[in-house]
């Protein structure tokens, strides 16, 4: 039996919809015309059943690939999304998307070849999460690309372009922008919460990444959120789903509910009374697919006159094209990705790519007296802490699994000389005091030349509702520092340690002023994926020079934040925060030093329609070759409405040898200079704009922490 026969593709076309020579519209209409109403209802379910009489196999739309093919067995595990954002590397994100799509096709082909078409085995991936990480208490913030709309847009577009591929006819895999559109906690209230947001914040902060993924990356899917937005359920929101998404942005893909979100219409939000009413409300508003259990009630909805078969047909016309673009109805041998096989799963190059991503994601927060990098020939090292050998701190959530999960302890050992005396004691639990008060670890710290304390949290503490089994708040965090028992542990270690290097795992900003005072060096490792331990080890011992930058602001304390359920951006993120942060957005140290100089504008006075080139020279003034993320920020100094203190409008990752200089150039046009007014409209106002270029958000705090001095200039915009 041929491979294509095994995967269930028709060898000949029996119906028009199976003919790849026809347009997708013709094929879609032909397929819809052949289905009964009951069959049509089945096809708007995420677990779409087979239609045997038409040769249509079952298909499950629900698949995940947040940082590698997830929940489907063996796959390359990349760093968690927020860690990948810390690389500020769009080329890297494109390559990661391509690698994931190759593994996705391989796993799909293998699954179908073995007669399996279950959940997490398809090609429609519900990734990426481009919600804005506005508050560090949100447990799912780790899934995002951070707090900045521009960074999120650029990283997200690159990932989707890599994932979906560039074939002129077929999608390699189908991506999805979620959770549309205003969604970031609280997790415990997501099934009933109404996120109230003004038009300015909506269009300035919450929508830009979705717009970019739709209009630039041509993302194939969009997922609605659980919550309401200004009173309307996000999965039945006429303004967001029709006026904005379909009409203004021209979205041509499919829209799905989050899983069981339509149940919330009558059990949480109480906007309707029955499942039939909920199903009709969603389908009538353009929710093409139901992840959940409500759309089977569409038969009742039609009988009760709440919706019509024509409305269901209209949804299928937006839903079916994705399956055609993936080649799922095409005869055997016509789809170029059918031959991708098992050799692509955890391919050597993909594993190396995961390591590259993890190394580039490492953020050096402190390095007193150049404690780091450590000498591999050091005489003795004490490794301790609850995350040193903790696999969960590598995986984060929405993860695949690998036979080569390198823990931090293993990565450290791989970098040490054979003669080095190494002691390991866990020393502390993740989130509770030790029950046995005996101290068998501070003495080890006293004897070792350096103590490496591996602390932090994992998805056991922060994550999605129901998943984080150690969370007391449905995956969210009430406190945003390290657990108190870990602080106490570090204090005890510090009393005797000669040198204390702290490695922190986590997926969100942490208020850790005490740790900053205690440690000689701090490396923030995020949830670094399957090769994360090796990346940490390589960084600590200088094989890799840290170059990651924070995609989120680290506040000094919880008291510096507005109420969690307040969706206004006032006092939130680096763009509007009034309090001085502990670590600013965009911050990250290196083992070398960089100097910024010669900031030049191609013109100091501009007019609407002009494109101004901003150039700046960056020089590696240290002794090591290293990467640097050059960041461009713009401040509107004469705005008619409140605007961000600074707004990231460009970034470039460069690599420089010792002594090497490079001129980095950005282009500034209307899009970067326009503000969003209180009506949510983009407006270009004349006046002065401050242009800042540096290695962190411009602030005195950045300079105090050791970031290179940024350069600034004024651009005047005339009418």
LUMNURO-48901 format. One record per residue (C-alpha): y, z, x. Coordinates in steps of 0.25 Angstrom, whole numbers, plus 5000, padded with zeros to 4 digits. Layout:
! LUMNURO-48901
{pt {Y,Z,X}} ...
! end
This chain:
! LUMNURO-48901
{pt {5000,5000,5000}} {pt {5014,4996,5006}} {pt {5024,5007,5008}} {pt {5033,5001,4997}} {pt {5022,5002,4987}} {pt {5020,5016,4991}} {pt {5034,5020,4989}} {pt {5033,5014,4975}} {pt {5043,5002,4976}} {pt {5039,4990,4967}} {pt {5034,4978,4975}} {pt {5040,4969,4965}} {pt {5052,4969,4955}} {pt {5048,4971,4941}} {pt {5061,4974,4935}} {pt {5076,4969,4938}} {pt {5080,4983,4943}} {pt {5069,4982,4954}} {pt {5076,4969,4960}} {pt {5084,4972,4972}} {pt {5091,4959,4971}} {pt {5099,4963,4958}} {pt {5111,4972,4958}} {pt {5110,4987,4957}} {pt {5117,4986,4944}} {pt {5107,4976,4938}} {pt {5095,4984,4943}} {pt {5101,4997,4937}} {pt {5104,4990,4923}} {pt {5090,4984,4923}} {pt {5083,4997,4926}} {pt {5091,5005,4916}} {pt {5088,4995,4905}} {pt {5073,4997,4907}} {pt {5074,5012,4906}} {pt {5072,5020,4893}} {pt {5081,5031,4889}} {pt {5071,5041,4894}} {pt {5069,5034,4907}} {pt {5084,5033,4909}} {pt {5085,5048,4907}} {pt {5074,5050,4918}} {pt {5082,5042,4928}} {pt {5094,5051,4927}} {pt {5086,5063,4932}} {pt {5086,5066,4947}} {pt {5071,5066,4946}} {pt {5070,5052,4940}} {pt {5056,5049,4934}} {pt {5048,5036,4937}} {pt {5049,5025,4927}} {pt {5035,5019,4929}} {pt {5037,5007,4920}} {pt {5048,5002,4928}} {pt {5042,5006,4941}} {pt {5053,5016,4944}} {pt {5048,5028,4952}} {pt {5053,5042,4951}} {pt {5065,5046,4959}} {pt {5071,5059,4962}} {pt {5086,5059,4965}} {pt {5087,5073,4971}} {pt {5087,5073,4986}} {pt {5095,5080,4997}} {pt {5099,5077,5011}} {pt {5111,5086,5014}} {pt {5108,5087,5029}} {pt {5095,5079,5030}} {pt {5084,5075,5019}} {pt {5082,5088,5012}} {pt {5072,5095,5004}} {pt {5062,5084,5007}} {pt {5054,5089,5019}} {pt {5056,5085,5033}} {pt {5069,5079,5037}} {pt {5080,5080,5048}} {pt {5088,5092,5045}} {pt {5103,5090,5049}} {pt {5113,5101,5049}} {pt {5119,5106,5036}} {pt {5130,5097,5030}} {pt {5141,5107,5033}} {pt {5136,5107,5048}} {pt {5136,5092,5048}} {pt {5150,5092,5043}} {pt {5154,5101,5055}} {pt {5150,5089,5064}} {pt {5162,5081,5058}} {pt {5154,5069,5062}} {pt {5153,5058,5052}} {pt {5145,5049,5061}} {pt {5135,5060,5062}} {pt {5134,5062,5047}} {pt {5132,5047,5045}} {pt {5120,5047,5054}} {pt {5115,5060,5048}} {pt {5116,5053,5034}} {pt {5108,5041,5040}} {pt {5097,5049,5046}} {pt {5095,5057,5033}} {pt {5094,5044,5025}} {pt {5083,5039,5034}} {pt {5075,5051,5032}} {pt {5078,5051,5017}} {pt {5073,5037,5016}} {pt {5061,5040,5025}} {pt {5057,5053,5016}} {pt {5059,5045,5003}} {pt {5050,5033,5008}} {pt {5039,5043,5012}} {pt {5040,5052,4999}} {pt {5039,5039,4990}} {pt {5028,5034,4999}} {pt {5020,5046,4996}} {pt {5023,5045,4981}} {pt {5034,5056,4980}} {pt {5048,5054,4974}} {pt {5052,5069,4972}} {pt {5065,5076,4974}} {pt {5071,5075,4988}} {pt {5063,5063,4991}} {pt {5073,5052,4986}} {pt {5085,5045,4992}} {pt {5096,5050,4983}} {pt {5102,5062,4992}} {pt {5111,5072,4985}} {pt {5119,5073,4998}} {pt {5130,5076,5003}} {pt {5137,5088,4998}} {pt {5152,5085,4999}} {pt {5157,5097,4992}} {pt {5169,5104,4999}} {pt {5165,5117,5006}} {pt {5177,5125,5001}} {pt {5171,5139,5002}} {pt {5161,5144,5012}} {pt {5155,5153,5001}} {pt {5148,5140,4995}} {pt {5134,5140,5000}} {pt {5132,5125,4999}} {pt {5144,5122,5007}} {pt {5135,5120,5019}} {pt {5130,5107,5012}} {pt {5145,5101,5012}} {pt {5153,5095,5024}} {pt {5163,5107,5024}} {pt {5176,5110,5017}} {pt {5184,5097,5020}} {pt {5185,5085,5011}} {pt {5187,5075,5022}} {pt {5176,5080,5031}} {pt {5167,5081,5020}} {pt {5170,5066,5016}} {pt {5168,5061,5030}} {pt {5155,5068,5033}} {pt {5150,5065,5019}} {pt {5153,5050,5019}} {pt {5146,5048,5032}} {pt {5134,5056,5028}} {pt {5133,5048,5015}} {pt {5135,5035,5022}} {pt {5124,5038,5032}} {pt {5114,5043,5021}} {pt {5116,5031,5012}} {pt {5116,5021,5023}} {pt {5122,5007,5024}} {pt {5112,4997,5018}} {pt {5120,4987,5010}} {pt {5110,4988,4998}} {pt {5102,5001,4999}} {pt {5106,5016,5001}} {pt {5097,5023,5011}} {pt {5099,5036,5004}} {pt {5109,5040,4993}} {pt {5119,5051,4996}} {pt {5127,5060,4986}} {pt {5140,5067,4986}} {pt {5139,5081,4980}} {pt {5142,5090,4973}} {pt {5153,5082,4965}} {pt {5164,5087,4965}} {pt {5169,5101,4966}} {pt {5157,5110,4970}} {pt {5156,5121,4981}} {pt {5151,5134,4974}} {pt {5150,5145,4970}} {pt {5135,5142,4970}} {pt {5132,5153,4960}} {pt {5141,5146,4950}} {pt {5139,5132,4952}} {pt {5132,5130,4939}} {pt {5143,5135,4931}} {pt {5156,5135,4940}} {pt {5168,5126,4936}} {pt {5175,5122,4949}} {pt {5190,5121,4946}} {pt {5198,5112,4955}} {pt {5211,5106,4955}} {pt {5213,5091,4957}} {pt {5219,5092,4971}} {pt {5207,5100,4976}} {pt {5198,5091,4969}} {pt {5203,5079,4975}} {pt {5207,5084,4989}} {pt {5195,5093,4992}} {pt {5183,5091,4982}} {pt {5183,5076,4980}} {pt {5186,5069,4993}} {pt {5172,5070,4999}} {pt {5165,5064,4986}} {pt {5175,5053,4986}} {pt {5173,5049,5000}} {pt {5157,5049,4998}} {pt {5159,5041,4985}} {pt {5169,5031,4990}} {pt {5166,5030,5005}} {pt {5151,5033,5006}} {pt {5147,5028,4993}} {pt {5138,5040,4991}} {pt {5128,5036,4981}} {pt {5128,5049,4973}} {pt {5137,5061,4968}} {pt {5132,5074,4963}} {pt {5139,5083,4953}} {pt {5141,5097,4955}} {pt {5136,5109,4947}} {pt {5149,5115,4944}} {pt {5160,5111,4935}} {pt {5173,5105,4940}} {pt {5186,5109,4932}} {pt {5177,5111,4920}} {pt {5168,5099,4920}} {pt {5154,5099,4926}} {pt {5153,5092,4939}} {pt {5141,5083,4934}} {pt {5149,5079,4921}} {pt {5163,5078,4926}} {pt {5170,5066,4921}} {pt {5182,5066,4930}} {pt {5173,5068,4943}} {pt {5162,5060,4939}} {pt {5168,5048,4932}} {pt {5183,5048,4935}} {pt {5182,5052,4950}} {pt {5168,5048,4955}} {pt {5166,5035,4947}} {pt {5179,5030,4944}} {pt {5189,5034,4955}} {pt {5178,5034,4967}} {pt {5169,5023,4961}} {pt {5156,5030,4963}} {pt {5144,5021,4960}} {pt {5133,5031,4963}} {pt {5126,5041,4955}} {pt {5130,5055,4950}} {pt {5120,5066,4949}} {pt {5121,5081,4944}} {pt {5118,5092,4954}} {pt {5105,5098,4951}} {pt {5104,5104,4937}} {pt {5120,5104,4936}} {pt {5119,5098,4922}} {pt {5111,5110,4917}} {pt {5124,5117,4921}} {pt {5132,5110,4910}} {pt {5125,5119,4900}} {pt {5120,5131,4908}} {pt {5132,5133,4917}} {pt {5144,5126,4914}} {pt {5141,5126,4899}} {pt {5149,5113,4896}} {pt {5137,5108,4887}} {pt {5126,5115,4879}} {pt {5114,5107,4881}} {pt {5106,5100,4892}} {pt {5108,5087,4883}} {pt {5123,5089,4883}} {pt {5123,5091,4898}} {pt {5115,5079,4901}} {pt {5124,5070,4892}} {pt {5137,5076,4899}} {pt {5132,5073,4913}} {pt {5126,5059,4910}} {pt {5139,5055,4902}} {pt {5148,5059,4913}} {pt {5140,5051,4924}} {pt {5130,5061,4930}} {pt {5120,5050,4933}} {pt {5108,5059,4937}} {pt {5104,5073,4934}} {pt {5098,5082,4944}} {pt {5093,5092,4935}} {pt {5086,5094,4921}} {pt {5096,5089,4911}} {pt {5096,5074,4910}} {pt {5082,5074,4903}} {pt {5091,5079,4891}} {pt {5098,5066,4891}} {pt {5088,5061,4881}} {pt {5093,5072,4872}} {pt {5107,5068,4876}} {pt {5106,5054,4871}} {pt {5099,5059,4858}} {pt {5110,5068,4855}} {pt {5121,5057,4858}} {pt {5127,5065,4870}} {pt {5124,5053,4879}} {pt {5118,5039,4878}} {pt {5108,5030,4885}} {pt {5120,5022,4889}} {pt {5126,5034,4897}} {pt {5112,5036,4904}} {pt {5112,5021,4907}} {pt {5126,5022,4913}} {pt {5121,5034,4922}} {pt {5109,5026,4927}} {pt {5118,5015,4931}} {pt {5124,5024,4941}} {pt {5111,5031,4945}} {pt {5101,5020,4947}} {pt {5109,5012,4957}} {pt {5106,5023,4968}} {pt {5091,5021,4967}} {pt {5094,5006,4968}} {pt {5102,5008,4980}} {pt {5091,5016,4986}} {pt {5081,5005,4984}} {pt {5073,5013,4975}} {pt {5070,5002,4965}} {pt {5068,4990,4975}} {pt {5055,4983,4978}} {pt {5048,4987,4991}} {pt {5053,4982,5004}} {pt {5068,4980,5000}} {pt {5074,4993,5004}} {pt {5076,4994,5018}} {pt {5074,5009,5019}} {pt {5059,5009,5014}} {pt {5053,5009,5028}} {pt {5060,5022,5033}} {pt {5049,5031,5035}} {pt {5045,5045,5041}} {pt {5049,5042,5055}} {pt {5064,5044,5050}} {pt {5062,5058,5046}} {pt {5067,5067,5056}} {pt {5068,5056,5066}} {pt {5072,5060,5080}} {pt {5086,5054,5078}} {pt {5088,5062,5066}} {pt {5084,5075,5072}} {pt {5094,5072,5083}} {pt {5105,5069,5073}} {pt {5102,5082,5067}} {pt {5104,5089,5080}} {pt {5117,5081,5083}} {pt {5123,5085,5069}} {pt {5119,5100,5072}} {pt {5126,5100,5086}} {pt {5138,5093,5080}} {pt {5139,5103,5069}} {pt {5139,5115,5078}} {pt {5153,5122,5077}} {pt {5157,5131,5089}} {pt {5166,5142,5083}} {pt {5168,5151,5095}} {pt {5165,5150,5110}} {pt {5171,5162,5117}} {pt {5172,5160,5132}} {pt {5164,5147,5131}} {pt {5151,5155,5128}} {pt {5145,5142,5123}} {pt {5138,5134,5128}} {pt {5127,5143,5133}} {pt {5120,5140,5146}} {pt {5105,5136,5143}} {pt {5101,5143,5156}} {pt {5107,5156,5151}} {pt {5098,5168,5154}} {pt {5096,5175,5141}} {pt {5099,5172,5126}} {pt {5098,5180,5114}} {pt {5096,5172,5101}} {pt {5097,5180,5088}} {pt {5102,5180,5073}} {pt {5096,5176,5060}} {pt {5098,5161,5061}} {pt {5093,5158,5075}} {pt {5079,5155,5070}} {pt {5083,5152,5055}} {pt {5079,5138,5050}} {pt {5087,5140,5038}} {pt {5100,5140,5046}} {pt {5096,5126,5051}} {pt {5093,5120,5037}} {pt {5104,5124,5027}} {pt {5102,5119,5013}} {pt {5097,5106,5008}} {pt {5088,5104,5020}} {pt {5076,5096,5025}} {pt {5066,5102,5034}} {pt {5062,5099,5048}} {pt {5050,5102,5058}} {pt {5061,5104,5069}} {pt {5071,5115,5064}} {pt {5077,5120,5077}} {pt {5083,5134,5075}} {pt {5095,5139,5083}} {pt {5086,5148,5091}} {pt {5077,5136,5095}} {pt {5089,5128,5098}} {pt {5094,5139,5107}} {pt {5081,5140,5114}} {pt {5080,5125,5116}} {pt {5093,5126,5124}} {pt {5089,5137,5133}} {pt {5083,5137,5147}} {pt {5069,5142,5148}} {pt {5072,5154,5156}} {pt {5083,5159,5146}} {pt {5078,5172,5140}} {pt {5079,5171,5125}} {pt {5078,5182,5115}} {pt {5078,5179,5100}} {pt {5079,5190,5089}} {pt {5084,5186,5075}} {pt {5092,5199,5074}} {pt {5098,5198,5060}} {pt {5094,5193,5047}} {pt {5102,5182,5040}} {pt {5109,5190,5029}} {pt {5105,5204,5029}} {pt {5104,5216,5038}} {pt {5092,5218,5046}} {pt {5083,5228,5040}} {pt {5078,5233,5053}} {pt {5089,5239,5061}} {pt {5083,5238,5074}} {pt {5091,5230,5084}} {pt {5083,5221,5093}} {pt {5093,5211,5096}} {pt {5107,5217,5101}} {pt {5099,5221,5114}} {pt {5095,5206,5115}} {pt {5109,5202,5114}} {pt {5113,5212,5125}} {pt {5103,5206,5135}} {pt {5106,5191,5132}} {pt {5116,5183,5139}} {pt {5120,5177,5126}} {pt {5116,5180,5112}} {pt {5115,5169,5102}} {pt {5116,5174,5088}} {pt {5112,5165,5077}} {pt {5118,5169,5063}} {pt {5123,5163,5051}} {pt {5117,5160,5037}} {pt {5108,5149,5031}} {pt {5106,5142,5018}} {pt {5098,5155,5014}} {pt {5112,5161,5013}} {pt {5121,5150,5009}} {pt {5117,5137,5001}} {pt {5115,5133,4987}} {pt {5112,5141,4974}} {pt {5098,5146,4975}} {pt {5095,5141,4989}} {pt {5101,5152,4997}} {pt {5091,5163,4995}} {pt {5100,5173,5003}} {pt {5113,5170,4996}} {pt {5118,5180,4986}} {pt {5127,5170,4980}} {pt {5119,5158,4976}} {pt {5120,5152,4990}} {pt {5135,5155,4992}} {pt {5140,5165,5001}} {pt {5148,5177,4997}} {pt {5152,5181,5011}} {pt {5155,5169,5021}} {pt {5153,5177,5034}} {pt {5140,5179,5041}} {pt {5131,5189,5034}} {pt {5135,5203,5038}} {pt {5122,5207,5045}} {pt {5124,5195,5054}} {pt {5138,5200,5058}} {pt {5132,5213,5061}} {pt {5121,5207,5069}} {pt {5131,5199,5077}} {pt {5139,5212,5080}} {pt {5127,5219,5085}} {pt {5124,5207,5094}} {pt {5138,5206,5099}} {pt {5138,5221,5104}} {pt {5128,5217,5115}} {pt {5128,5202,5116}} {pt {5134,5196,5129}} {pt {5138,5183,5122}} {pt {5136,5181,5108}} {pt {5134,5166,5102}} {pt {5134,5166,5087}} {pt {5127,5154,5080}} {pt {5130,5153,5065}} {pt {5123,5145,5055}} {pt {5129,5142,5041}} {pt {5134,5132,5032}} {pt {5148,5137,5029}} {pt {5160,5143,5034}} {pt {5158,5158,5039}} {pt {5168,5169,5040}} {pt {5164,5175,5053}} {pt {5176,5181,5060}} {pt {5166,5193,5065}} {pt {5157,5183,5071}} {pt {5168,5176,5078}} {pt {5172,5189,5085}} {pt {5158,5193,5089}} {pt {5153,5180,5095}} {pt {5156,5173,5108}} {pt {5152,5160,5102}} {pt {5150,5155,5088}} {pt {5142,5142,5084}} {pt {5142,5138,5070}} {pt {5129,5130,5067}} {pt {5129,5127,5052}} {pt {5115,5124,5047}} {pt {5112,5114,5058}} {pt {5099,5107,5054}} {pt {5086,5106,5060}} {pt {5091,5104,5074}} {pt {5102,5115,5072}} {pt {5096,5125,5082}} {pt {5096,5115,5093}} {pt {5110,5111,5090}} {pt {5114,5126,5091}} {pt {5107,5127,5104}} {pt {5112,5114,5110}} {pt {5126,5119,5106}} {pt {5125,5133,5111}} {pt {5120,5128,5125}} {pt {5129,5116,5126}} {pt {5120,5104,5124}} {pt {5129,5101,5112}} {pt {5144,5105,5112}} {pt {5148,5110,5098}} {pt {5157,5100,5090}} {pt {5156,5104,5076}} {pt {5168,5108,5067}} {pt {5169,5117,5055}} {pt {5169,5109,5042}} {pt {5173,5122,5035}} {pt {5183,5133,5037}} {pt {5178,5146,5041}} {pt {5186,5157,5035}} {pt {5188,5171,5041}} {pt {5183,5178,5028}} {pt {5179,5176,5014}} {pt {5192,5182,5010}} {pt {5199,5170,5015}} {pt {5193,5161,5004}} {pt {5197,5159,4990}} {pt {5187,5163,4978}} {pt {5174,5155,4980}} {pt {5175,5149,4966}} {pt {5189,5144,4968}} {pt {5189,5128,4970}} {pt {5204,5127,4974}} {pt {5205,5123,4988}} {pt {5217,5133,4990}} {pt {5214,5142,5003}} {pt {5201,5134,5005}} {pt {5196,5126,5017}} {pt {5204,5123,5029}} {pt {5213,5114,5021}} {pt {5218,5125,5012}} {pt {5214,5138,5018}} {pt {5226,5148,5021}} {pt {5218,5158,5029}} {pt {5215,5156,5044}} {pt {5200,5153,5045}} {pt {5190,5158,5055}} {pt {5186,5144,5059}} {pt {5194,5132,5054}} {pt {5189,5119,5048}} {pt {5186,5109,5059}} {pt {5184,5120,5070}} {pt {5174,5120,5081}} {pt {5174,5123,5096}} {pt {5167,5115,5107}} {pt {5162,5118,5121}} {pt {5173,5109,5126}} {pt {5188,5108,5123}} {pt {5196,5097,5116}} {pt {5210,5093,5117}} {pt {5218,5085,5107}} {pt {5230,5078,5111}} {pt {5239,5066,5108}} {pt {5239,5066,5093}} {pt {5246,5053,5089}} {pt {5249,5046,5075}} {pt {5250,5031,5075}} {pt {5263,5034,5066}} {pt {5270,5046,5063}} {pt {5276,5041,5050}} {pt {5266,5034,5040}} {pt {5267,5027,5027}} {pt {5257,5026,5015}} {pt {5246,5016,5019}} {pt {5248,5019,5034}} {pt {5236,5023,5043}} {pt {5240,5033,5054}} {pt {5232,5034,5066}} {pt {5231,5048,5072}} {pt {5225,5049,5086}} {pt {5223,5061,5095}} {pt {5217,5063,5109}} {pt {5205,5072,5110}} {pt {5201,5077,5124}} {pt {5188,5085,5128}} {pt {5195,5094,5138}} {pt {5182,5102,5141}} {pt {5169,5100,5149}} {pt {5159,5096,5139}} {pt {5157,5083,5131}} {pt {5159,5087,5116}} {pt {5162,5082,5102}} {pt {5175,5085,5095}} {pt {5179,5083,5080}} {pt {5193,5078,5080}} {pt {5200,5082,5066}} {pt {5212,5076,5059}} {pt {5219,5085,5049}} {pt {5231,5081,5040}} {pt {5241,5090,5034}} {pt {5251,5086,5023}} {pt {5264,5093,5027}} {pt {5272,5089,5015}} {pt {5262,5089,5003}} {pt {5267,5091,4989}} {pt {5254,5099,4986}} {pt {5246,5108,4994}} {pt {5238,5101,5004}} {pt {5228,5105,5015}} {pt {5233,5112,5027}} {pt {5225,5102,5035}} {pt {5216,5091,5030}} {pt {5205,5085,5039}} {pt {5207,5070,5038}} {pt {5199,5064,5050}} {pt {5190,5069,5061}} {pt {5182,5062,5072}} {pt {5171,5068,5080}} {pt {5172,5063,5095}} {pt {5164,5067,5108}} {pt {5172,5068,5121}} {pt {5167,5070,5135}} {pt {5174,5081,5144}} {pt {5188,5076,5147}} {pt {5187,5064,5137}} {pt {5198,5061,5128}} {pt {5198,5052,5115}} {pt {5208,5048,5105}} {pt {5204,5051,5091}} {pt {5211,5043,5080}} {pt {5212,5045,5065}} {pt {5218,5037,5054}} {pt {5227,5044,5044}} {pt {5230,5036,5031}} {pt {5234,5039,5017}} {pt {5221,5046,5013}} {pt {5223,5056,5024}} {pt {5237,5059,5020}} {pt {5236,5059,5005}} {pt {5236,5072,4998}} {pt {5229,5076,4985}} {pt {5239,5081,4974}} {pt {5237,5091,4963}} {pt {5232,5080,4954}} {pt {5221,5076,4964}} {pt {5228,5063,4968}} {pt {5230,5058,4982}} {pt {5244,5057,4986}} {pt {5251,5052,4998}} {pt {5264,5060,5001}} {pt {5274,5057,5012}} {pt {5277,5068,5022}} {pt {5272,5074,5035}} {pt {5257,5076,5038}} {pt {5252,5084,5050}} {pt {5241,5077,5057}} {pt {5232,5086,5065}} {pt {5220,5082,5075}} {pt {5211,5092,5081}} {pt {5198,5099,5082}} {pt {5199,5108,5070}} {pt {5208,5110,5058}} {pt {5222,5112,5064}} {pt {5225,5127,5064}} {pt {5228,5139,5073}} {pt {5215,5145,5070}} {pt {5208,5132,5076}} {pt {5216,5134,5089}} {pt {5213,5149,5090}} {pt {5198,5146,5089}} {pt {5199,5136,5100}} {pt {5200,5122,5093}} {pt {5208,5112,5101}} {pt {5223,5111,5098}} {pt {5225,5100,5087}} {pt {5236,5090,5087}} {pt {5246,5087,5076}} {pt {5256,5077,5072}} {pt {5264,5074,5059}} {pt {5263,5061,5051}} {pt {5274,5058,5042}} {pt {5270,5050,5029}} {pt {5282,5042,5023}} {pt {5282,5035,5009}} 
! end
